[in-house]
């Protein structure tokens, strides 16, 4: 685990676990939290992304690699980890664990049209379809896992505690329902995709994947769209869910639609707790959206 930024010569030592060429530049991604992420360029102009594992355990990377293969077969573009010469995908150097993938070209969308919202729904359906039947073991990266969410809430002792507790305690009644499950992405928002116009072109960050209610995935994406666009709640719900149903093997059930507000409240509570613990400005907006969903439930 690293605590300080790594410079290009230091990253070059890690890079040589996979590739013999020399790095000429490196830049840390300031928006990455779970792992330290570096954008690298080698002497031939080839660009890579290196993730220095900070929160994620190395053993979960193998599961991610299997997901990457499944998604590629389904036509969902996502970075593929480069395999080490001796097998496996996690390099080790002086106690530091890391992965490497070739950089996918594209840009993250700054906002979303209603057509792109619908394609987010379709992308989630393709993810759920293609990852069907995969065994994803529990991990601390799965922030929507109820045990993890309750542990994170218990560890927070700030001024928002009561509001966060209200959202998660009310939202967790979702888990008493018998709703369809799938392997979910767990964090599909505007910052975790590339898009071209109204189409998602690449999906990133599978380390939060878990087997849980599929509407939690939709609720997480809905929250991003509410915060990053000017569309109404109903406009977003209609487009997101219709997009999902257009691509899903099994359309959303009436019970899932009825419970969507609970899923939004729970997802908002989890997102707000994480942001409160990390002292960002987003905890308040997430709380407001969660309370709105509960009031309408």
C-alpha positions as CSV (number, residue, x, y, z in Angstrom):
1,X,0.0,0.0,0.0
2,X,1.3,3.5,-0.9
3,X,0.7,6.7,1.0
4,X,2.6,9.1,-1.2
5,X,2.5,9.8,-4.9
6,X,4.9,7.7,-7.0
7,X,7.1,9.5,-9.6
8,X,7.8,8.2,-13.1
9,X,11.1,6.4,-12.2
10,X,9.3,4.6,-9.3
11,X,6.3,3.7,-11.5
12,X,8.8,2.4,-14.1
13,X,10.0,-0.3,-11.7
14,X,6.4,-1.5,-11.3
15,X,5.7,-1.1,-15.0
16,X,8.6,-3.5,-15.8
17,X,6.7,-6.3,-14.1
18,X,4.6,-6.4,-17.3
19,X,6.4,-4.5,-20.1
20,X,10.1,-4.0,-20.9
21,X,9.7,-0.6,-22.5
22,X,10.5,2.6,-20.6
23,X,8.0,5.1,-19.3
24,X,8.4,8.7,-20.4
25,X,5.6,10.3,-18.3
26,X,3.1,9.6,-15.6
27,X,0.1,11.5,-14.1
28,X,-1.9,10.6,-11.1
29,X,-5.7,10.6,-11.4
30,X,-7.0,12.9,-8.6
31,X,-10.5,11.5,-8.8
32,X,-9.6,8.0,-7.8
33,X,-10.3,7.0,-4.2
34,X,-10.4,3.2,-3.7
35,X,-7.0,2.7,-5.4
36,X,-4.3,5.1,-6.5
37,X,-4.6,5.4,-10.3
38,X,-1.8,6.6,-12.7
39,X,-2.0,7.4,-16.4
40,X,1.3,6.3,-18.0
41,X,2.9,6.8,-21.4
42,X,5.8,4.7,-22.7
43,X,8.6,5.5,-25.1
44,X,6.5,4.2,-28.0
45,X,3.5,6.4,-27.2
46,X,1.5,3.6,-25.9
47,X,-0.7,4.7,-23.0
48,X,-1.6,2.6,-19.9
49,X,-3.4,2.8,-16.7
50,X,-1.8,1.5,-13.5
51,X,-3.9,1.0,-10.3
52,X,-1.9,0.7,-7.1
53,X,-4.1,-1.3,-4.8
54,X,-5.0,0.6,-1.7
55,X,-8.4,-0.6,-0.5
56,X,-8.9,-3.5,-2.9
57,X,-7.5,-6.9,-2.1
58,X,-5.3,-8.6,-4.8
59,X,-7.5,-11.7,-4.7
60,X,-10.5,-9.8,-6.0
61,X,-8.6,-8.8,-9.2
62,X,-8.9,-12.3,-10.6
63,X,-12.7,-12.0,-10.4
64,X,-12.5,-8.6,-12.1
65,X,-10.4,-10.1,-14.9
66,X,-13.1,-12.8,-15.5
67,X,-15.7,-10.1,-15.7
68,X,-13.7,-8.1,-18.2
69,X,-13.7,-11.2,-20.5
70,X,-17.5,-11.7,-20.1
71,X,-18.2,-8.0,-20.8
72,X,-15.9,-7.9,-23.9
73,X,-17.8,-11.0,-25.3
74,X,-21.1,-9.1,-24.8
75,X,-19.8,-6.0,-26.6
76,X,-19.3,-3.9,-23.5
77,X,-15.9,-2.2,-23.7
78,X,-13.9,-2.2,-20.5
79,X,-10.1,-2.1,-19.8
80,X,-8.5,-5.6,-19.7
81,X,-5.8,-6.3,-17.2
82,X,-2.5,-7.3,-18.7
83,X,-1.4,-10.8,-17.5
84,X,2.0,-11.3,-15.9
85,X,4.4,-13.7,-17.6
86,X,4.1,-16.2,-14.8
87,X,0.3,-15.9,-14.7
88,X,-2.1,-13.7,-12.7
89,X,-2.8,-10.0,-13.0
90,X,-1.4,-8.4,-9.8
91,X,2.2,-7.3,-9.8
92,X,4.2,-7.0,-6.6
93,X,7.2,-4.8,-5.9
94,X,8.6,-3.9,-2.5
95,X,5.2,-4.6,-0.8
96,X,3.2,-2.7,-3.4
97,X,0.4,-4.5,-5.3
98,X,-0.7,-3.1,-8.7
99,X,-2.5,-3.9,-12.0
100,X,-1.8,-2.6,-15.5
101,X,-4.1,-2.2,-18.5
102,X,-3.9,-0.4,-21.8
103,X,-5.7,2.9,-21.8
104,X,-9.1,3.0,-23.6
105,X,-9.5,6.2,-25.6
106,X,-12.6,8.4,-24.9
107,X,-14.0,10.9,-22.6
108,X,-16.3,10.8,-19.5
109,X,-19.6,12.8,-20.1
110,X,-20.0,16.0,-18.2
111,X,-23.8,15.7,-18.2
112,X,-26.4,13.5,-19.9
113,X,-29.2,13.8,-22.4
114,X,-32.3,11.7,-21.7
115,X,-31.2,9.4,-24.5
116,X,-27.9,8.9,-22.7
117,X,-29.8,8.2,-19.5
118,X,-31.7,5.5,-21.3
119,X,-28.4,4.0,-22.6
120,X,-27.1,3.9,-19.1
121,X,-30.1,1.7,-18.3
122,X,-29.4,-0.5,-21.3
123,X,-25.7,-0.7,-20.3
124,X,-26.7,-1.9,-16.8
125,X,-28.9,-4.5,-18.4
126,X,-26.1,-5.7,-20.6
127,X,-23.8,-6.0,-17.5
128,X,-26.4,-8.0,-15.6
129,X,-27.0,-10.2,-18.6
130,X,-23.4,-11.0,-19.3
131,X,-22.3,-11.5,-15.7
132,X,-25.2,-13.9,-14.9
133,X,-24.1,-16.9,-12.8
134,X,-20.7,-15.5,-11.8
135,X,-19.5,-16.1,-8.3
136,X,-18.4,-12.8,-6.8
137,X,-17.2,-13.4,-3.2
138,X,-17.8,-10.7,-0.5
139,X,-15.3,-7.9,-0.2
140,X,-15.0,-4.6,1.6
141,X,-15.1,-2.9,-1.8
142,X,-18.8,-3.7,-2.0
143,X,-20.2,-0.6,-0.4
144,X,-23.9,-1.5,-1.0
145,X,-23.4,-4.8,0.9
146,X,-25.6,-4.3,3.9
147,X,-23.0,-5.5,6.4
148,X,-20.4,-3.1,4.9
149,X,-22.9,-0.2,4.9
150,X,-23.9,-0.7,8.5
151,X,-20.2,-0.9,9.5
152,X,-19.5,2.3,7.6
153,X,-22.4,4.0,9.3
154,X,-21.3,2.8,12.8
155,X,-17.8,4.2,12.2
156,X,-19.2,7.6,11.3
157,X,-19.8,9.9,14.3
158,X,-20.4,13.3,12.7
159,X,-23.3,15.8,12.6
160,X,-25.1,13.9,9.8
161,X,-25.4,10.6,11.8
162,X,-29.2,10.8,12.4
163,X,-30.0,11.6,8.8
164,X,-27.7,8.8,7.5
165,X,-29.2,6.3,10.0
166,X,-32.7,7.2,8.9
167,X,-32.0,6.6,5.3
168,X,-30.1,3.3,5.8
169,X,-32.5,1.9,8.4
170,X,-35.5,2.7,6.2
171,X,-33.8,1.6,3.1
172,X,-32.7,-1.7,4.4
173,X,-36.3,-2.9,4.5
174,X,-35.6,-3.5,0.8
175,X,-33.6,-6.6,1.8
176,X,-36.7,-8.2,3.3
177,X,-38.3,-8.4,-0.1
178,X,-37.8,-11.3,-2.6
179,X,-36.6,-9.3,-5.6
180,X,-34.5,-10.4,-8.6
181,X,-30.7,-10.4,-8.1
182,X,-27.8,-10.2,-10.5
183,X,-24.1,-9.4,-10.4
184,X,-24.2,-5.6,-10.2
185,X,-21.6,-3.0,-11.1
186,X,-22.3,-1.1,-7.9
187,X,-21.0,2.4,-9.1
188,X,-22.1,3.1,-12.6
189,X,-22.2,6.9,-12.7
190,X,-21.1,9.6,-15.2
191,X,-17.5,9.4,-13.9
192,X,-17.2,5.7,-14.4
193,X,-17.9,5.6,-18.1
194,X,-16.8,7.0,-21.4
195,X,-19.6,8.2,-23.7
196,X,-19.9,9.5,-27.3
197,X,-23.1,11.6,-27.7
198,X,-26.0,9.5,-26.5
199,X,-24.1,6.2,-26.2
200,X,-22.0,4.7,-23.4
201,X,-18.7,3.6,-25.1
202,X,-16.8,2.1,-22.2
203,X,-17.3,1.0,-18.6
204,X,-14.8,1.2,-15.7
205,X,-14.2,0.2,-12.1
206,X,-15.7,-3.3,-11.6
207,X,-14.1,-3.7,-8.1
208,X,-17.5,-2.8,-6.4
209,X,-19.4,-5.6,-8.1
210,X,-21.5,-7.9,-6.0
211,X,-24.5,-10.2,-6.2
212,X,-27.4,-8.2,-5.0
213,X,-30.7,-6.7,-6.0
214,X,-30.4,-5.3,-9.5
215,X,-32.5,-2.2,-8.8
216,X,-29.8,-1.0,-6.4
217,X,-27.6,-0.6,-9.5
218,X,-30.3,1.4,-11.2
219,X,-30.8,3.5,-8.0
220,X,-27.1,4.4,-7.9
221,X,-27.1,5.5,-11.5
222,X,-30.4,7.4,-10.9
223,X,-28.8,9.4,-8.1
224,X,-25.9,10.4,-10.4
225,X,-28.3,11.6,-13.0
226,X,-30.3,13.6,-10.5
227,X,-27.2,15.4,-9.3
228,X,-25.6,15.9,-12.7
229,X,-28.6,16.9,-14.9
230,X,-31.7,19.2,-14.7
231,X,-34.3,16.5,-15.5
232,X,-37.1,15.7,-13.1
233,X,-37.2,12.6,-11.0
234,X,-40.0,11.0,-13.1
235,X,-38.2,11.8,-16.4
236,X,-35.1,10.1,-15.3
237,X,-36.9,7.1,-13.8
238,X,-38.9,6.5,-17.0
239,X,-35.9,6.8,-19.3
240,X,-33.5,4.7,-17.1
241,X,-36.0,1.9,-16.5
242,X,-37.2,1.8,-20.1
243,X,-33.7,1.7,-21.3
244,X,-33.0,-1.2,-18.9
245,X,-36.1,-3.1,-20.0
246,X,-35.2,-2.7,-23.7
247,X,-31.9,-4.7,-23.2
248,X,-32.6,-6.9,-20.2
249,X,-33.2,-10.6,-20.5
250,X,-35.8,-10.3,-17.8
251,X,-37.7,-6.9,-17.7
252,X,-38.1,-5.3,-14.3
253,X,-41.0,-6.6,-12.3
254,X,-43.9,-4.7,-10.8
255,X,-42.5,-5.4,-7.4
256,X,-39.1,-3.9,-8.4
257,X,-40.7,-0.8,-9.7
258,X,-42.7,-0.4,-6.5
259,X,-39.6,-0.8,-4.4
260,X,-37.5,1.6,-6.5
261,X,-37.9,4.4,-3.9
262,X,-36.5,2.2,-1.2
263,X,-33.6,1.3,-3.4
264,X,-32.9,5.0,-4.0
265,X,-33.2,5.8,-0.2
266,X,-30.8,3.0,0.6
267,X,-28.3,3.9,-2.1
268,X,-28.5,7.6,-1.2
269,X,-27.8,6.7,2.5
270,X,-24.7,4.6,1.5
271,X,-23.4,7.3,-0.9
272,X,-24.0,10.0,1.7
273,X,-22.2,8.0,4.4
274,X,-19.1,7.5,2.3
275,X,-19.0,11.2,1.4
276,X,-19.6,12.3,5.0
277,X,-16.8,10.1,6.1
278,X,-14.5,11.6,3.5
279,X,-15.7,15.2,4.2
280,X,-16.8,15.9,0.6
281,X,-19.6,18.4,-0.4
282,X,-21.8,15.7,-1.8
283,X,-23.2,14.2,1.5
284,X,-25.9,16.8,1.8
285,X,-27.3,16.4,-1.8
286,X,-27.4,12.6,-1.4
287,X,-29.3,13.0,1.9
288,X,-31.8,15.3,0.2
289,X,-32.4,12.9,-2.6
290,X,-32.8,10.0,-0.2
291,X,-35.3,11.8,1.9
292,X,-37.2,12.8,-1.2
293,X,-37.4,9.1,-2.2
294,X,-38.7,8.1,1.2
295,X,-41.3,10.8,1.3
296,X,-42.6,9.6,-2.1
297,X,-42.5,5.9,-1.2
